[in-house]
């Protein structure tokens, strides 16, 4: 073979590899970048209140806050959700008012004494911007913060702009619809546990369905992303994952979170204080071999379980060796997180009835369904449990379809 032909063949091979990689990964442009490029007129000359945290970044890694200041946009106030503006506060830790150490801009806490922006906080502001990466799960509190901000903006007559970001769970829709009587900060809307919308789409649905209250409607603008599709895995977006909270350090964790977060209502560890939070579950009294065998016998789709020992460095059972299980997703398409989590909880209740402590009120508010709670506690058969937690999902799919901005 001539040398020139070998070189040409190698070049063509490399080109094919590069092109093939391009098909697997697309460069998604988040709403924040689209906003800076095409919609700055919405905030020029105005006093802006920015609801954000460490995830409000451009593809380059630059914070939206810094990008706005560079463009001479007056950011007059910052609003901090759970975990704070810089994302360094632990789960449940109260956030206090203060000033941002880097910019000196006043910071108002939306996760402390108040969770809804007050009249005093909004005084003098012309517009609110919301830019936070979410995880697509109802009890992750950022969307509750968004809803309360929408309420406050409507009451004050201030427009609110949502800069959209990907839902790492795509179009997955799972789990019970929240019952109205169970509305709380970990369940603010009548949506499933896993709701299959971006935060921008959800904001449109909140407005469109009248969920903020009778005759309450926010002057809402959603800035869509470019290049995102619901079918994408996070690694196909081309975006770097910024930990959305201390224990959601990677995009893959979002797949386990809606399954094992229910364990928070028990005295078992859900893996906080380990290198794999929400992917391991256990306690000093758990026999990992027994629990993993019991769950493997359930033949849950797309997931397998193995036994292990782990020692949390913080949170429940800090410094104590725990027996338990590790979850591994074998097929993302067939995997059903909510069903997996609830069946797992049923097996734990059956295997350790004397050792387990269950906070039924906490589980009820996470699950959002009285019937669902009873099905778990009473050990309902898989078919009955699935039917209970999936009730109403077809109607939700149909209603949410009209608010979708992406295929």
C-alpha positions as CSV (number, residue, x, y, z in Angstrom):
1,X,0.0,0.0,0.0
2,X,1.5,3.4,-1.0
3,X,2.3,5.7,2.0
4,X,0.0,8.4,0.7
5,X,-2.9,6.0,0.6
6,X,-2.2,4.8,4.2
7,X,-2.1,8.4,5.4
8,X,-5.3,9.2,3.6
9,X,-7.0,6.1,5.0
10,X,-5.9,7.1,8.5
11,X,-7.2,10.6,8.0
12,X,-10.6,9.3,6.9
13,X,-10.7,6.9,9.8
14,X,-10.0,9.8,12.3
15,X,-12.6,12.0,10.6
16,X,-15.2,9.2,10.9
17,X,-14.4,8.8,14.6
18,X,-14.7,12.6,15.2
19,X,-18.0,12.7,13.2
20,X,-19.3,9.6,15.1
21,X,-18.6,11.3,18.4
22,X,-20.5,14.4,17.2
23,X,-23.6,12.3,16.7
24,X,-23.4,11.1,20.3
25,X,-22.8,14.5,21.8
26,X,-24.6,17.7,20.8
27,X,-23.8,21.2,22.1
28,X,-26.8,22.3,24.0
29,X,-27.0,26.0,24.6
30,X,-28.8,26.7,27.9
31,X,-31.3,29.4,28.2
32,X,-28.9,31.7,30.0
33,X,-26.6,31.8,26.9
34,X,-29.6,32.4,24.6
35,X,-30.7,35.2,26.9
36,X,-27.3,36.9,26.9
37,X,-27.0,36.7,23.1
38,X,-30.5,37.7,22.1
39,X,-32.7,39.0,25.0
40,X,-30.6,41.4,27.1
41,X,-33.1,44.1,26.1
42,X,-35.5,42.6,28.6
43,X,-33.3,43.7,31.5
44,X,-31.2,46.6,30.2
45,X,-31.7,49.7,32.3
46,X,-33.6,47.7,34.9
47,X,-32.9,46.7,38.5
48,X,-32.7,42.9,38.4
49,X,-33.4,40.3,41.2
50,X,-31.5,37.1,40.4
51,X,-32.7,33.8,41.8
52,X,-29.8,31.5,41.3
53,X,-27.0,29.3,42.8
54,X,-23.8,27.7,41.7
55,X,-25.5,25.9,38.8
56,X,-26.4,29.2,37.1
57,X,-23.4,29.0,34.7
58,X,-22.7,29.4,31.0
59,X,-21.0,26.5,29.0
60,X,-17.7,28.2,29.7
61,X,-18.2,27.8,33.4
62,X,-18.7,31.6,34.0
63,X,-21.5,32.4,36.4
64,X,-24.5,34.1,34.9
65,X,-24.2,36.7,37.7
66,X,-20.7,37.6,36.6
67,X,-21.7,37.7,32.9
68,X,-24.6,40.1,33.7
69,X,-22.3,42.4,35.7
70,X,-19.7,42.5,32.8
71,X,-22.5,43.6,30.5
72,X,-23.4,46.5,32.9
73,X,-26.7,44.9,34.0
74,X,-27.7,46.1,37.4
75,X,-28.2,43.0,39.6
76,X,-29.6,44.7,42.7
77,X,-30.4,41.6,44.7
78,X,-29.7,37.8,44.8
79,X,-32.1,35.3,46.1
80,X,-30.8,32.1,47.7
81,X,-32.6,28.7,47.4
82,X,-31.8,25.6,49.6
83,X,-28.0,25.1,49.8
84,X,-27.4,28.8,49.2
85,X,-26.2,31.0,46.4
86,X,-22.9,29.3,46.2
87,X,-24.3,25.8,46.9
88,X,-22.2,25.0,49.9
89,X,-24.9,24.5,52.6
90,X,-26.0,21.1,53.7
91,X,-29.5,19.7,53.0
92,X,-32.0,21.3,55.3
93,X,-29.6,23.9,56.6
94,X,-31.2,27.3,57.0
95,X,-29.8,30.0,54.8
96,X,-29.5,33.5,56.2
97,X,-29.7,37.0,54.6
98,X,-26.4,38.7,54.0
99,X,-24.2,40.0,51.2
100,X,-22.4,38.0,48.5
101,X,-18.8,37.8,49.5
102,X,-17.6,38.2,45.8
103,X,-19.8,41.0,44.7
104,X,-21.2,42.7,47.8
105,X,-24.8,42.3,46.4
106,X,-27.5,41.8,49.0
107,X,-28.5,38.1,49.3
108,X,-32.0,37.3,50.5
109,X,-32.7,33.8,51.8
110,X,-35.5,31.8,50.4
111,X,-34.7,28.8,52.6
112,X,-34.9,30.1,56.2
113,X,-37.4,32.1,58.1
114,X,-39.2,32.9,54.8
115,X,-39.4,30.9,51.6
116,X,-41.3,33.3,49.5
117,X,-39.9,36.7,48.5
118,X,-41.4,39.4,50.6
119,X,-42.6,42.9,49.6
120,X,-39.5,44.3,51.3
121,X,-37.1,42.0,49.3
122,X,-38.8,42.9,46.0
123,X,-39.0,46.7,46.7
124,X,-37.4,48.6,43.9
125,X,-36.9,45.6,41.6
126,X,-38.1,45.8,38.0
127,X,-37.7,42.2,37.0
128,X,-36.8,38.7,38.4
129,X,-34.5,36.3,36.7
130,X,-34.6,32.5,37.6
131,X,-31.6,30.4,36.6
132,X,-31.1,27.1,38.5
133,X,-30.3,23.6,37.2
134,X,-32.9,21.2,38.5
135,X,-33.1,17.4,38.6
136,X,-36.7,16.7,37.5
137,X,-38.0,15.3,40.8
138,X,-41.0,16.9,42.6
139,X,-39.5,16.9,46.1
140,X,-36.3,18.6,45.1
141,X,-37.0,22.1,46.4
142,X,-35.8,24.4,43.7
143,X,-39.1,24.2,41.8
144,X,-41.0,25.1,45.0
145,X,-38.8,28.2,45.3
146,X,-39.6,28.9,41.7
147,X,-43.4,28.6,42.4
148,X,-43.2,30.9,45.4
149,X,-41.2,33.4,43.4
150,X,-43.9,33.3,40.7
151,X,-46.6,34.0,43.4
152,X,-44.7,36.9,44.8
153,X,-43.9,38.4,41.3
154,X,-47.6,38.2,40.4
155,X,-48.6,39.9,43.6
156,X,-46.1,42.7,43.1
157,X,-46.7,43.0,39.3
158,X,-43.0,42.2,38.6
159,X,-42.3,40.1,35.4
160,X,-40.3,36.9,35.9
161,X,-38.0,35.4,33.4
162,X,-37.1,31.7,33.6
163,X,-33.8,30.7,31.8
164,X,-34.4,27.1,30.9
165,X,-32.0,24.2,31.5
166,X,-32.1,20.4,30.7
167,X,-34.1,18.0,32.7
168,X,-31.5,15.3,33.4
169,X,-34.3,12.7,33.6
170,X,-35.6,13.7,30.2
171,X,-39.2,12.8,29.6
172,X,-39.6,10.2,32.4
173,X,-42.9,10.5,34.2
174,X,-43.4,8.3,37.3
175,X,-45.0,8.1,40.7
176,X,-48.2,9.4,42.2
177,X,-49.7,12.8,41.5
178,X,-49.5,15.0,44.6
179,X,-52.7,15.2,46.5
180,X,-53.9,18.8,47.2
181,X,-54.1,18.1,51.0
182,X,-50.4,17.2,51.0
183,X,-49.0,20.4,49.5
184,X,-45.7,21.4,51.2
185,X,-42.3,22.8,50.3
186,X,-41.3,19.2,49.1
187,X,-44.5,19.0,47.0
188,X,-45.7,22.3,45.7
189,X,-47.7,21.3,42.6
190,X,-50.1,18.5,41.6
191,X,-47.5,16.7,39.5
192,X,-45.9,13.2,39.7
193,X,-42.7,12.5,41.6
194,X,-40.9,12.4,38.3
195,X,-42.6,14.9,36.0
196,X,-40.8,14.9,32.7
197,X,-40.6,18.7,32.1
198,X,-37.9,21.3,32.2
199,X,-38.2,24.1,34.8
200,X,-39.3,26.5,32.1
201,X,-42.0,24.1,30.8
202,X,-43.2,23.5,34.4
203,X,-43.4,27.3,35.0
204,X,-45.6,27.5,31.9
205,X,-47.8,24.7,33.2
206,X,-48.1,26.3,36.6
207,X,-49.3,29.5,35.0
208,X,-51.5,27.8,32.4
209,X,-53.2,25.4,34.9
210,X,-53.8,28.1,37.5
211,X,-51.9,26.3,40.2
212,X,-50.8,29.6,41.9
213,X,-54.4,30.3,42.9
214,X,-57.5,31.7,41.5
215,X,-56.8,34.7,39.3
216,X,-53.1,34.6,40.1
217,X,-51.0,34.6,36.9
218,X,-47.3,35.6,36.6
219,X,-46.1,37.8,33.8
220,X,-43.8,35.0,32.7
221,X,-41.2,34.7,30.0
222,X,-39.3,31.5,29.4
223,X,-36.1,31.6,27.4
224,X,-35.8,28.2,25.8
225,X,-32.5,26.3,25.3
226,X,-31.2,25.5,21.8
227,X,-30.3,22.0,20.7
228,X,-31.9,20.0,23.6
229,X,-34.1,17.0,23.2
230,X,-36.0,15.1,25.9
231,X,-34.4,11.8,24.8
232,X,-30.9,13.0,25.6
233,X,-28.7,11.6,28.4
234,X,-26.8,14.3,30.2
235,X,-23.5,13.3,28.5
236,X,-25.1,13.9,25.1
237,X,-25.7,17.6,25.9
238,X,-22.1,18.6,25.9
239,X,-22.7,20.5,29.2
240,X,-20.6,20.0,32.3
241,X,-22.6,18.9,35.3
242,X,-22.3,21.3,38.2
243,X,-23.4,19.6,41.5
244,X,-26.9,20.9,42.1
245,X,-26.5,20.2,45.9
246,X,-23.7,18.6,48.0
247,X,-25.1,15.0,47.4
248,X,-26.0,15.3,43.8
249,X,-22.5,15.5,42.6
250,X,-23.0,13.8,39.2
251,X,-25.8,13.7,36.6
252,X,-26.0,9.9,37.1
253,X,-27.0,10.4,40.7
254,X,-30.3,12.0,39.5
255,X,-31.4,8.5,38.3
256,X,-31.1,7.0,41.8
257,X,-32.4,10.0,43.7
258,X,-36.1,9.5,43.0
259,X,-35.8,5.8,44.2
260,X,-33.7,6.1,47.3
261,X,-34.7,9.5,48.6
262,X,-37.7,7.7,50.2
263,X,-35.2,6.1,52.5
264,X,-34.8,9.5,54.1
265,X,-38.0,8.8,56.0
266,X,-36.4,5.9,57.8
267,X,-33.4,5.3,60.1
268,X,-31.4,3.8,57.2
269,X,-28.7,5.7,55.5
270,X,-29.3,6.6,51.9
271,X,-25.6,7.0,51.3
272,X,-25.1,10.6,52.4
273,X,-21.5,10.9,53.7
274,X,-20.3,8.3,51.1
275,X,-18.8,8.7,47.7
276,X,-22.0,7.3,46.2
277,X,-24.9,9.1,47.8
278,X,-28.4,7.7,46.9
279,X,-26.8,4.7,45.2
280,X,-26.2,2.8,48.4
281,X,-28.7,2.0,51.2
282,X,-28.1,0.4,54.6
283,X,-27.8,0.5,58.4
284,X,-25.8,-1.4,61.1
285,X,-28.7,-3.9,61.4
286,X,-29.0,-4.7,57.7
287,X,-27.8,-7.9,56.2
288,X,-26.8,-6.9,52.6
289,X,-26.9,-10.5,51.3
290,X,-30.5,-11.0,52.5
291,X,-31.7,-7.7,51.3
292,X,-30.1,-7.9,47.9
293,X,-31.3,-11.5,47.4
294,X,-34.9,-10.4,48.3
295,X,-34.8,-7.5,45.8
296,X,-33.2,-9.6,43.1
297,X,-36.1,-12.0,43.4
298,X,-38.5,-9.2,42.6
299,X,-37.0,-9.0,39.0
300,X,-37.4,-5.2,39.0
301,X,-36.8,-3.9,35.4
302,X,-33.5,-2.2,34.5
303,X,-31.9,-2.5,38.0
304,X,-29.8,-5.0,39.9
305,X,-28.6,-5.1,43.6
306,X,-25.5,-6.3,45.3
307,X,-24.5,-6.4,48.9
308,X,-21.8,-4.3,50.5
309,X,-20.6,-2.6,53.7
310,X,-20.0,1.1,53.9
311,X,-19.2,3.7,56.6
312,X,-20.8,7.1,56.3
313,X,-18.6,10.1,57.2
314,X,-21.6,12.3,57.9
315,X,-25.4,12.2,58.3
316,X,-27.1,9.0,59.6
317,X,-24.8,6.3,61.2
318,X,-21.7,8.6,60.9
319,X,-18.6,6.5,61.5
320,X,-20.5,3.3,61.9
321,X,-20.2,0.3,59.6
322,X,-23.4,-0.4,57.8
323,X,-24.5,-3.5,55.9
324,X,-26.5,-2.7,52.8
325,X,-27.0,-2.8,49.1
326,X,-25.7,-1.0,46.1
327,X,-28.0,-0.2,43.1
328,X,-26.8,-0.6,39.5
329,X,-28.9,0.5,36.6
330,X,-28.7,-2.1,33.8
331,X,-31.2,-0.6,31.4
332,X,-32.2,3.1,31.6
333,X,-35.1,2.7,29.3
334,X,-36.9,0.0,31.4
335,X,-35.8,1.2,34.8
336,X,-38.6,2.7,37.0
337,X,-37.1,4.7,39.9
338,X,-40.2,5.3,42.0
339,X,-41.4,1.7,41.8
340,X,-37.9,0.5,42.6
341,X,-37.7,2.7,45.7
342,X,-41.0,1.7,47.1
343,X,-40.5,-2.0,46.5
344,X,-37.2,-1.7,48.2
345,X,-38.8,0.0,51.2
346,X,-41.5,-2.7,51.4
347,X,-38.8,-5.4,51.6
348,X,-36.9,-3.5,54.3
349,X,-40.0,-3.2,56.3
350,X,-40.7,-6.9,56.0
351,X,-37.1,-8.0,56.8
352,X,-36.5,-5.6,59.7
353,X,-39.9,-4.8,61.3
354,X,-38.4,-4.3,64.8
355,X,-35.3,-2.4,63.8
356,X,-36.6,0.0,61.3
357,X,-38.0,3.4,62.3
358,X,-40.4,4.9,59.7
359,X,-41.5,8.5,59.8
360,X,-44.9,8.0,58.1
361,X,-45.5,11.8,57.8
362,X,-42.2,12.4,56.1
363,X,-42.8,9.5,53.7
364,X,-46.3,10.7,53.0
365,X,-45.1,14.1,52.0
366,X,-42.4,12.7,49.8
367,X,-44.7,10.3,48.1
368,X,-47.7,12.7,48.0
369,X,-50.4,10.0,48.2
370,X,-52.3,8.5,51.1
371,X,-53.2,5.4,49.0
372,X,-49.5,5.1,48.0
373,X,-48.4,5.2,51.6
374,X,-50.9,2.5,52.6
375,X,-49.8,0.3,49.7
376,X,-46.2,0.5,50.9
377,X,-46.9,0.0,54.6
378,X,-49.4,-2.9,54.0
379,X,-47.0,-4.6,51.6
380,X,-49.3,-4.5,48.6
381,X,-48.4,-6.9,45.7
382,X,-46.4,-5.4,42.9
383,X,-49.3,-5.1,40.5
384,X,-51.5,-3.3,43.1
385,X,-48.6,-1.0,44.1
386,X,-47.8,-0.1,40.5
387,X,-51.5,0.6,39.8
388,X,-51.8,2.8,42.8
389,X,-48.7,4.9,42.1
390,X,-49.4,5.3,38.4
391,X,-53.0,6.5,38.8
392,X,-53.5,9.7,36.9
393,X,-50.3,9.6,34.9
394,X,-52.0,9.3,31.5
395,X,-54.0,12.5,32.2
396,X,-50.9,14.3,33.4
397,X,-49.1,13.3,30.2
398,X,-51.9,14.7,28.1
399,X,-52.2,17.9,30.0
400,X,-48.5,18.6,30.2
401,X,-48.0,18.0,26.5
402,X,-49.3,21.5,25.5
403,X,-46.6,23.1,27.6
404,X,-43.7,21.3,26.1
405,X,-41.1,23.4,24.3
406,X,-38.9,20.5,23.1
407,X,-39.5,17.2,21.3
